[in-house]
Amino acid sequence: CALGSACGLASACCAAPFILTVDRAVTENSAGKSGLGAALLKGLRQVFTRPHVMLTSLPYWMVAGVYGSTYATANSIDAVSERAFDPDAENKFVKGATKLFGVTVVNMCAGVAKDAAFARMFGAGGAKPP
């Protein structure tokens, strides 16, 4: 379980700069602060020219937290299912349904909280993120 969680967090940290770029661009575009293309280019420019700024920002860690918790949940459910169920038995539906429910709950809760914070940070008249 611990190794699966660590791998999930590591994967999320690798994907987070690009997910953050898209999330921020969509939020800014929806608020009318910037065009989608311009916001995407601005975000990608920051990823490649100032990665240290992005990697130390709150929005980056929020995105990494959402996806890290989602991946860690999926990996943990897989590990527990392998140990709890007989591998020869036909429990694929139960394993799949458990994983779907667990991952959906974690991702929806974390994602909604992140999106609400992004709307405040990057939306019209939003506060500047640290």
C-alpha positions as CSV (number, residue, x, y, z in Angstrom):
1,C,0.0,0.0,0.0
2,A,2.8,2.5,0.9
3,L,4.7,1.8,-2.3
4,G,1.5,2.2,-4.4
5,S,0.7,5.5,-2.7
6,A,4.2,6.8,-3.2
7,C,4.1,5.8,-6.9
8,G,0.7,7.5,-7.2
9,L,2.1,10.7,-5.7
10,A,5.2,10.6,-7.9
11,S,3.0,10.1,-11.0
12,A,0.8,13.0,-10.0
13,C,3.8,15.3,-9.5
14,C,5.0,14.6,-13.0
15,A,1.7,15.2,-14.6
16,A,0.7,18.2,-12.4
17,P,2.5,21.0,-14.3
18,F,0.5,20.2,-17.5
19,I,-2.8,19.6,-15.7
20,L,-2.3,22.9,-13.8
21,T,-1.6,24.7,-17.1
22,V,-4.9,23.5,-18.6
23,D,-6.9,24.0,-15.4
24,R,-5.6,27.6,-15.0
25,A,-6.2,28.4,-18.6
26,V,-9.7,27.2,-18.6
27,T,-10.5,29.0,-15.4
28,E,-9.0,32.3,-16.7
29,N,-10.8,31.9,-20.0
30,S,-14.1,31.2,-18.3
31,A,-13.7,34.3,-16.2
32,G,-12.9,36.4,-19.3
33,K,-9.4,37.3,-18.0
34,S,-7.6,35.7,-20.9
35,G,-8.1,33.9,-24.2
36,L,-7.6,30.1,-23.9
37,G,-4.7,29.9,-26.3
38,A,-2.9,32.8,-24.7
39,A,-3.4,31.4,-21.2
40,L,-2.1,28.0,-22.3
41,L,1.0,29.5,-23.9
42,K,1.6,31.5,-20.7
43,G,1.3,28.4,-18.6
44,L,3.6,26.3,-20.8
45,R,6.1,29.1,-20.9
46,Q,6.2,29.0,-17.1
47,V,6.6,25.2,-17.0
48,F,9.6,25.3,-19.3
49,T,11.3,28.6,-18.4
50,R,10.5,29.0,-14.6
51,P,9.8,25.5,-13.3
52,H,11.1,26.3,-9.9
53,V,8.3,28.9,-9.5
54,M,5.7,26.5,-10.5
55,L,7.0,23.6,-8.4
56,T,6.9,25.8,-5.3
57,S,3.4,27.3,-5.9
58,L,0.2,26.4,-4.0
59,P,-1.7,25.7,-7.2
60,Y,0.8,23.1,-8.3
61,W,0.6,21.2,-5.0
62,M,-3.2,21.4,-5.1
63,V,-3.3,19.7,-8.4
64,A,-0.6,17.2,-7.3
65,G,-2.7,16.5,-4.2
66,V,-5.9,15.9,-6.2
67,Y,-4.2,13.4,-8.6
68,G,-1.9,12.0,-6.0
69,S,-4.8,11.1,-3.7
70,T,-6.7,9.7,-6.7
71,Y,-3.8,7.5,-7.8
72,A,-2.9,6.5,-4.3
73,T,-6.5,5.5,-3.6
74,A,-6.7,3.3,-6.8
75,N,-3.3,1.7,-6.0
76,S,-4.3,1.1,-2.3
77,I,-7.7,-0.5,-3.3
78,D,-5.9,-2.7,-5.8
79,A,-3.4,-3.8,-3.1
80,V,-6.1,-4.5,-0.5
81,S,-8.2,-6.4,-3.0
82,E,-5.3,-8.6,-4.0
83,R,-4.9,-9.6,-0.3
84,A,-8.5,-9.8,0.7
85,F,-10.0,-11.8,-2.1
86,D,-9.1,-15.2,-3.4
87,P,-7.3,-14.7,-6.7
88,D,-9.0,-17.7,-8.2
89,A,-12.5,-16.6,-7.3
90,E,-14.7,-14.5,-9.6
91,N,-14.7,-11.3,-7.7
92,K,-13.9,-8.9,-10.5
93,F,-17.2,-7.1,-10.3
94,V,-16.7,-6.5,-6.6
95,K,-13.1,-5.4,-7.0
96,G,-14.0,-3.1,-9.9
97,A,-17.0,-1.6,-8.2
98,T,-15.1,-0.9,-5.0
99,K,-12.3,0.7,-6.9
100,L,-14.7,2.8,-9.0
101,F,-16.6,4.0,-5.9
102,G,-13.5,4.8,-3.9
103,V,-11.6,6.6,-6.6
104,T,-14.7,8.5,-7.6
105,V,-15.4,9.8,-4.1
106,V,-11.8,10.8,-3.5
107,N,-11.4,12.5,-6.9
108,M,-14.7,14.3,-6.8
109,C,-14.2,15.7,-3.3
110,A,-10.6,16.8,-4.0
111,G,-11.4,18.1,-7.4
112,V,-14.4,20.2,-6.4
113,A,-12.3,21.8,-3.5
114,K,-9.5,22.5,-5.9
115,D,-11.8,24.0,-8.6
116,A,-13.4,26.3,-6.0
117,A,-10.0,27.5,-4.9
118,F,-8.9,28.0,-8.5
119,A,-12.0,30.0,-9.2
120,R,-11.1,32.3,-6.3
121,M,-7.4,32.5,-7.4
122,F,-7.6,32.8,-11.1
123,G,-11.2,33.9,-11.8
124,A,-12.3,37.5,-12.3
125,G,-11.0,39.7,-9.4
126,G,-9.4,36.7,-7.8
127,A,-6.6,36.8,-5.2
128,K,-3.1,36.2,-6.4
129,P,-1.8,32.7,-5.5
130,P,1.3,32.6,-3.4
